[in-house]
Amino acid sequence: MAYFRKLSSRLAELQALLNRDDNWMVLISADPDAIAGAFAFQRLISKRVHSVTIARINEVTRPDNLAMLRYLRVPVVKWEPSLAPGFQRFAIVDSQPHHSPAFDDVNFSVIIDHHPKPPTPFPAPFQEIRPDIGATSTLMTEFLYNAELRPGRRLATALQYGIRTDTNTFGRNSTEVDIRAYHYLTRFADPALLTRIMRSEYLPEWLPYFSRAFVNLRPCASGSYTWLGVAESADVLVVVADFFLRVHGLRWVVVCGRCRDTLVAVFRGGLGRTDVGHIASLTFEGVGSGGGHRALARAECAVRDAVAAAPGETEESMNFDVFCFRRVREAASRHRKEKAEAPEGEPSAPPRKD
C-alpha cells in the first residue's frame, strides 16, 4: 500500500503556475507548522522558479519557534508590503487570506492550509485546503512524496515538529495520515535536533505571567477564564493556555490579555459538544474577529474598537478584563443555546488560524 494518496494531477496544476523567471514570496503567520510547511513548499518549487522567499507577518518570540529557526536554519524574513514589487507570485501556507489583515491586498496564486475554509473562498488559481488533516506539515509531506523529493535532515525535522505541535503529539485533531507522515519522516529527520527544539518551551521572563494566570483564573460559563493584563506578545497567552490543557477538570479555558493595541483571547479545550472555535467566533463579533477548531481557537479585537463599543468609556478608564470576560461569557452562552438547537454534528465555527 502506498504511504499517501496520489497527487499527480494536483502537482501538475501547481507546476503549471511555475515559471523559471518568477520570484515567489511565501507568506506565513509563523508557528512551527507554518514554518515547516513553507520550508517544504520552498523545496517543492525551488528548482522550477528563479527564487523562493519565506516571509512572516508576525514577530517570532516563542522559544520553540526561535529554536526551530536557529537550529534548522530556516530562512525567514519579516514581511513588509514594500517588498511586494520584487515578486511575481505569492503563496500562503498554513493560513488563509481572511486570517489576518496583513494578507490584505496580496494577490495569492497558491493557498495551502489545513484550517476550515471560509464561506466565500479566496479566488487563488491553486488551492489545497484540507481541514480533515491535522497539520499542514502532513499535507506538504504528501506533496514531497508524490514529487519524489526526499526531505533533507533539517526539513524532515521541521516537518516532524510541525506535525507534533499542531496535533498536540497526536492527541488533538490528528488522523492516520498525520501518523503515517510522521513515521515516514523518521527515516530522514534528526532526533537529537528535534529533542533540542522541543525542550525550548519557556522563557524565564514568562514565569510571572503564569503566576498572574493562576491568581486570575475563574469560572466562565462551563469553562474557565483568566486575564494576563498587558503581555509582550500573544505567544505568552498561547503557552499559558496550552499549560491549562494539562489541568484535570478544566473543560475549556480562555486566556485573555492586551498585546500592544489589541485584545487577544486564546481558547483551548472543548469537551463533548463544546466547540471553542465557535465560542471564539462569537466573542468579539461586531468589534473584532475570531474562530478556529473545536479544541483550539483565537479571537482578537482592536483596543480602539473595544472602547468604541463601551459608551462613556475611555482607554484609560475601561476595564478590559471585565470587557473580555463578559464577551466570552455571552459567547459561551450563545454557543450553548445554538448547539442545543442545531442537529448533532453540524459544524458551526467559521474558520480562522489559531
N, C-alpha and C positions, 0 to 999 in steps of 0.2 A: 504493500500500500504506500502511495506517495505521502510524503510528510505534509504537504499543503495542497490546497486547491490549485487548479491550473489557471494561470493569469496571462496566458499568451496573448489573447485579444486585448486585454487591458494594457499590457505592456506596449503593444503595437500602437494603441491610441495615444499613450503617453509619448512614445518615441516620435510620433508624427508631429508633435509640437516642438521638437528639439532641432535647433539649427546651430551649426558649428560657430557661427559668428555672434551668437547671442550670449549676453551676460545675464545670469539668473540670480535673483535675490530670493532667499527662503526666509520668511518671517515666522517667528515663534514667540510665544509667551513662555519664557524659559523655565522649564522644570525638567526633571530627569527624562521623562517620556518624550517631551518636545525636543530636547537637546539630542537625544539618541535618534529620534525619528528624522530630524533634519540632517544629522550626520549621515544617516543611511541614504536619504534622498540625494545628498551630495555625491555619495559613492555611486548611486544608481545612474545618474545622468552626466557625471563629470567628463566622461570620455567622449560625449556626443555634443558638448557645448563649449563655448570659449572659457567661461568661468562660472563658479557657483559660490556665492557668499551667503553665510548664515548670519542673520541679524535678530537680536532680541528687542522686544518693545518694553521690557521691564528691567528693573535693577536686579542683579543676582546677589542675594545676601545669605541665603540658606547655606550652611556649611557643607551639606552633601552636594549641592549644586556647584559650589565653588570647587570642592574637591574633585568632582567629576570633570569640570572644565580643565582643571590643573593637571590631574594625573593622566587623563585620557587625551589631553592636548587637542580638545575640540575647538576649532577656530570659529569664534562667535564675536561679532561686533555689535555695537549699540546702534539701533535703528534711528535714523533721523530722516524726515521727509526730504531733506535736501539731497539725500543720496539717490533718490528715485531716478533722476535723469540719466544716471550711469548704467541703468539696467533696462533690458528689453522685455524680460519676462519675470513674473513674480509667482511664487508658490507660498502656500501657508500650510504648515504641518502641525498636527496635534491641536488645532484650533480652527475656528471658522470666522469669517469676516464680522459677524454680528457680536462676537465675544468681547470686542474692545473698540473704543473709538479710534485707537491708534491704527486700526486697519482700514479706517475710512479713506476713501479716495484712492485706494490701491486697486488696480485692475488685475486681479488674480487669474492666472491661467490654470493653476493646479490647486486643488484643495484635498488634503489627505488628513483624515481625522477619525476618531472613534467615538466622539461625543454625538448626542442626538442631533438630527437635522432640524433646522428652523422651519416654521410653517411655509415661508417663502424662501426657497434656496437661492443662494448667490449663483449667478449665471456663469460659472467658470467652465471652460471647454472640457477640462478633465477633473472629475470629482470621484474620490474613493472614500466614502464616509460609511463606516461600519460600526454602529452602536452595539452590535452583537459581539464585538471583540473587546477584551479588557484593556488593551493598550495599543497605541499607535505603533509602538516598537514591534509588536507582534505582526501588525499589518506590513510594516516595512521589511521585516524578516521574510515574509511571504514573497514580496516583490524581489528581493535579492536572490532568494532561492530560485524563483522562476526565471530570473535573468541569468542564472548560473554564475552569479558573482559571490565568491567566498568572502565573508566578512573578515577583516583583519582582527588582530588581537584587541586593539583599542575599540574598534567599532562593535565587535561582538560583546565585549564587556559593557559598553554603553547600552546596548540593546537589552542585555540581561537586566541591568539595573533599572532601565525604563519599565520593563515588564514587572519587575518586583514591586516598584513603587506604586504604579497605577493599579495593580491588583492587590496591593497590601499583602504581598507574598502569597498570592493565590487564594486569599480569603475574602476578596471583595470583587464582584463583577468579573471574575475570571472564568475562562472557558477551557475546553480541552485543547483548542488551538493555541492559547497562550502557553499552556504547559508544554505542548509539543514544540513550540518555537523556542522556549527557554531551554529545553532539553537539546534541541538541535544546535543552539549557540554554545552549549557547554564545551563542545569539542574545539572551539576556536577561542574562547574567552580566557582571561587571566584571573583565576580565583583569588589570588593574592591582592590584585588591584581592586577587585570587586569588594573584598572584605575591608580594604582600607577606606574605600568610599563610604561603605555602609556604616562604618564606625564614626564618621564625621557628621554627627547629627545635631549637636547643640553648641552654641557659642556661650562662653561664661557670662557675657553681659546679658544674655537672655534669661538667666535664672530668676531675677526679680519679677519678671512677668508671670512666671509660674506661681510664685507666692501671691501675687495680686489676683491671679485667676482663682486660686483656692479660696481666698477670702471673699471674693465677689460671687462665687458660684451659688446659684439659687434656682428653685424650680421655675419652669416656664411652660405652661400647658402640660403636655405629657413628657416634656423633655427638660433640659437644664440649660441655663443661660449664665454667661459670665462676661464681665466688662474689663478690658485691659487698659482703658484710658488711651493716652497717646502712645502709639507704638512706632518704632523706627521703620517698620515695613510690615506688609501683610503676611510675610513669611513667618513672623513671630506668632501671629494668630493661627496659622496653619499647624505649626509644630505643637502648640498648646492644644488645639482641637484634636490632633492625632493622638496626643497623650491621653486625653479623656476617653478615647475609644477603648482603652485598656482598663478602665474603671468599671468594676462589676456593678450592675444595677442601673446604669445610665442608659436610658432608651435611645436618646439622641441628645446632642449638645450643640450649642451655637456659641462661638467666641467672637465678641464684637470689640471694636476699637476704632480709634481715629488714626489714619495714616495720612499725614500731611493734610490735604484739603478734602479727604474722602473718608466717609464712614464705611467700614468693611465688616461684613458678617460672614464667618466661615462655619459651615454646618458639617457635622459628622454623625453617623449612626443610621438610624432608620430601621426599626424592628417592626415585624408584622406588616400592616398596611401603611405605616408611616413612610412618607416619601419626602425626604428633606429637600430634594430638588424642587418639588412643588412649593414647599414652605418658603424656600429661598426666592422663588419667582414672585411670591405674593408679598414678601417682606417690605420692599421699597417700591411697590407698584405705584406708579404715578409720579414718583420722585427719583427713581433710580432704576437699576436693573438687577437681575438675578436669575438663578436656575442651576441645573446640574443633574446629577444622577440621584437615584434613590438613597444612596448611602453617603454621598459627599456632594457639597454644593457651596455656592458663594453668592453673596449679594453685595452691591455697592450703591452708595448714594453720595453725591457731592454735598459737602457741608453747607454750601450756599442754598442748595435746593431743600435740604432738611430745615434750615432756618425759615425759608420762604413758606414751607408747609406748616409752620407753627406761628400763627398770628400773634403779634405782640412780643415775640422773642427776638433777641439779637444773638450773634455768635458768642458774645461774651456772657450773656445771661442764660443761654439754653443749656439744659442738662441732656447731653447726648446719650448718656447711659439710659435714662428714662425713655427717651425717644426711641432708641433701638429696642429696648425691652418690650415696650408696648407694641411696636411694629411686629416684632417676632411673635408675641403672644396672639395678636389679632390674626396674623398669617396662619399660625398653627390652628387656631380655632376655625378659620375658613377652610383650611385643608381638611380638617376632621369632618366638617359638615359636607364638603364636596365629595370626599371619599365615601361617606355614608350613602350619598345619593347616586354615586357612579357605580356601574357594573364592576364586578370583581375583575381585576387585572387591566382595567382601562388606563392607559397612560395619561398623565396629567401635567408633567413638568416640562415646560419649554426648555430647549437646550441652552447650555452655556458651559464654557470651560471653567473648571474649578481652580 
